[in-house]
């Protein structure tokens, strides 16, 4: 397998691809033990040598970015023009060709652990709670069994879903992380009763004791890195997906959460990991650099692999001025990984569902925000 070039030797090709084709590429790349971006690069390279690829259906294609060696985007555009096909068609042909040449392995995949997604960004107000809750709702609506964990001591997720927080002084996620829990963790969970979730979406509410999380972890002598894993281990077999609404800091609590979503032995690439909401502003770029530095530190200290599943641009409104659109373009055109997975516009349904303490997909199931959330959840969980 070829080794990826460093980011400074790569350029981003922005091209549209259908969600179905992108999901097939993601799954097949994982089956072949490859990163989806590397698989896409190999597909484009192979396409150059293909004499006459068959046309591919591209209706419904959406924007995506793939990293190519320096000069690659220009070469691809020139080749498409010479073959008299659009870049969308050329890229679809490349992916279909690669898929045909890389069939699913004959042997079944190693049994996968429960999928774990941490929605994280220490910068306040970027939409962590909105994204975490929405992804969990969409996954449950599609038939998956989902546990949504309010890991933020402020408890915004709990309140925005119209739930009561756990009583301070009683058992909580923190007491179980510290090994002091005596009750079954399932007794702390609440099922959302909206019909569209089919009883499949459970929430572990916040508790005020979570404000002491970093202080408690600082004096925990043994097993700090895996204390969240131990706390949730007893319920993991009940779920297909566990989503954590991350803490608003870069402290020990974040370290523990990052370790929890690390890639486990035999787990497919980019299945579990960190999903990062951002805004189209300069401070979000700085915040991401800080979070990325913390992730890199965890990789070096604990020698684990933590996949960054992608960026999500939240509350985007191009009418806010040229600085907003420029910062948005910086996110979309960045040559480094991870790429932008979705853009959520600043629409009233998001604010209203929060104000009315109702799940977005129940309050506005046919809204643009809900449809975008479903697309994102499907891509993450396929």
Beta strands, then each sheet from edge to edge (+ up, - down):
strand 1: 10-17
strand 2: 62-69
strand 3: 115-119
strand 4: 146-150
strand 5: 189-191
strand 6: 201-204
strand 7: 241-245
strand 8: 273-278
strand 9: 308-316
strand 10: 340-345
sheet 1: 1+ 2-
sheet 2: 5+ 6- 4- 7- 3- 8- 9- 10-
end
